[in-house]
Amino acid sequence: MDADKTGDLDVVEVFKLEHYVAVIRREYVESYESRNPPSVTQVQMKKALSVHEFSVDDETFRVLWHEYRSKGGINYDEFVAVLTKLQILRDRFQVHMLRLPCDCEVASFSFKQFLKSAII
């Protein structure tokens, strides 16, 4: 949400962040909190990724699942972390997208930019 890349959020950026978290919180409460313990199953997580338009292959999903799951599935904090991480990566990718005369999604960035996007 740090549109100006200052490292600090202004009032508008904080409002956007609050809205983003509120939407995810509502989704979690309405769809997954009724489980005991509250968590997201693998099937539900695949559906949530699809709803948020994150198309990941099976190997990527397995890595995400392994990294973020706990005993009963993925809890609220980890659910927010997964969706936020994917959103950040998508936003960073889109900044570097090339405007090609096809329907393909291709970006141009350096290895250093890729590492920054993947790690930070």
Wavefront OBJ file of the C-alpha trace (Angstrom):
o trace
v 0.000 0.000 0.000
v 3.083 2.235 0.195
v 2.380 3.892 -3.161
v 5.115 6.520 -2.849
v 7.712 3.940 -1.651
v 8.787 6.096 1.322
v 8.615 3.273 3.843
v 5.951 5.209 5.767
v 2.223 5.070 5.174
v 0.239 8.281 4.913
v -3.435 8.497 5.895
v -4.719 7.346 2.499
v -2.297 4.400 2.393
v -3.289 3.355 5.939
v -6.961 3.521 4.928
v -6.278 1.288 1.904
v -4.380 -1.173 4.102
v -7.196 -1.242 6.662
v -9.721 -1.898 3.889
v -7.585 -4.722 2.425
v -7.266 -6.429 5.824
v -10.974 -5.927 6.603
v -11.970 -7.680 3.362
v -9.695 -10.639 4.093
v -10.861 -10.763 7.728
v -14.528 -10.852 6.625
v -13.756 -13.646 4.148
v -11.997 -15.681 6.839
v -14.708 -15.180 9.466
v -17.576 -15.951 7.081
v -15.956 -18.957 5.433
v -13.479 -20.617 7.771
v -13.842 -19.526 11.393
v -16.668 -21.978 12.080
v -14.237 -24.913 11.923
v -12.818 -26.212 15.190
v -10.081 -25.093 15.422
v -10.662 -22.208 12.993
v -8.524 -22.797 9.918
v -8.488 -23.164 6.142
v -8.201 -26.647 4.631
v -6.160 -27.431 1.511
v -9.268 -27.547 -0.675
v -10.529 -24.253 0.758
v -7.115 -22.632 0.281
v -6.997 -23.669 -3.373
v -10.446 -22.155 -3.844
v -9.447 -18.950 -2.005
v -6.383 -18.560 -4.243
v -8.592 -19.022 -7.287
v -11.130 -16.454 -6.021
v -8.288 -13.968 -5.534
v -7.043 -14.803 -9.049
v -3.765 -16.360 -7.921
v -3.109 -19.182 -10.335
v -0.348 -21.358 -8.896
v 0.827 -24.766 -10.014
v 0.688 -27.805 -7.725
v 4.335 -27.550 -6.685
v 3.993 -23.891 -5.704
v 0.820 -24.668 -3.778
v 2.563 -27.495 -1.892
v 5.382 -25.139 -0.880
v 2.929 -22.445 0.280
v 0.881 -25.020 2.169
v 3.935 -26.513 3.851
v 5.285 -23.080 4.817
v 2.067 -21.626 6.229
v 0.010 -24.507 7.614
v -0.268 -25.505 11.246
v -1.968 -28.556 12.754
v -5.538 -28.008 11.545
v -4.778 -26.105 8.347
v -3.955 -22.437 7.809
v -5.010 -20.086 10.605
v -6.116 -16.470 10.216
v -2.675 -14.850 10.556
v -1.125 -17.222 8.056
v -4.098 -16.840 5.691
v -3.539 -13.085 5.663
v 0.219 -13.625 5.220
v -0.229 -15.922 2.188
v -2.694 -13.655 0.408
v -0.672 -10.539 1.207
v 2.588 -12.081 0.012
v 0.999 -13.157 -3.260
v -0.609 -9.742 -3.706
v 2.732 -7.990 -3.160
v 4.447 -10.270 -5.667
v 1.678 -9.728 -8.216
v 1.854 -5.935 -7.766
v 5.631 -5.968 -8.175
v 5.358 -8.143 -11.279
v 2.752 -5.856 -12.824
v 5.007 -2.829 -12.359
v 7.518 -4.502 -14.689
v 5.063 -5.901 -17.232
v 5.868 -5.321 -20.856
v 3.156 -3.999 -23.139
v 3.195 -6.637 -25.842
v 0.701 -7.073 -28.680
v -0.458 -10.385 -27.199
v -2.551 -11.539 -24.268
v 0.573 -12.843 -22.531
v 1.823 -11.606 -19.185
v 5.548 -11.016 -19.510
v 7.675 -8.775 -17.324
v 11.183 -7.457 -17.635
v 13.248 -7.054 -14.503
v 16.753 -7.699 -13.318
v 17.791 -10.570 -11.089
v 18.381 -8.037 -8.307
v 14.809 -6.725 -8.692
v 13.487 -10.286 -8.699
v 15.333 -11.125 -5.470
v 14.045 -7.976 -3.813
v 10.488 -8.833 -4.811
v 10.753 -12.421 -3.633
v 12.537 -11.751 -0.343
v 11.260 -8.442 0.994
l 1 2 3 4 5 6 7 8 9 10 11 12 13 14 15 16 17 18 19 20 21 22 23 24 25 26 27 28 29 30 31 32 33 34 35 36 37 38 39 40 41 42 43 44 45 46 47 48 49 50 51 52 53 54 55 56 57 58 59 60 61 62 63 64 65 66 67 68 69 70 71 72 73 74 75 76 77 78 79 80 81 82 83 84 85 86 87 88 89 90 91 92 93 94 95 96 97 98 99 100 101 102 103 104 105 106 107 108 109 110 111 112 113 114 115 116 117 118 119 120
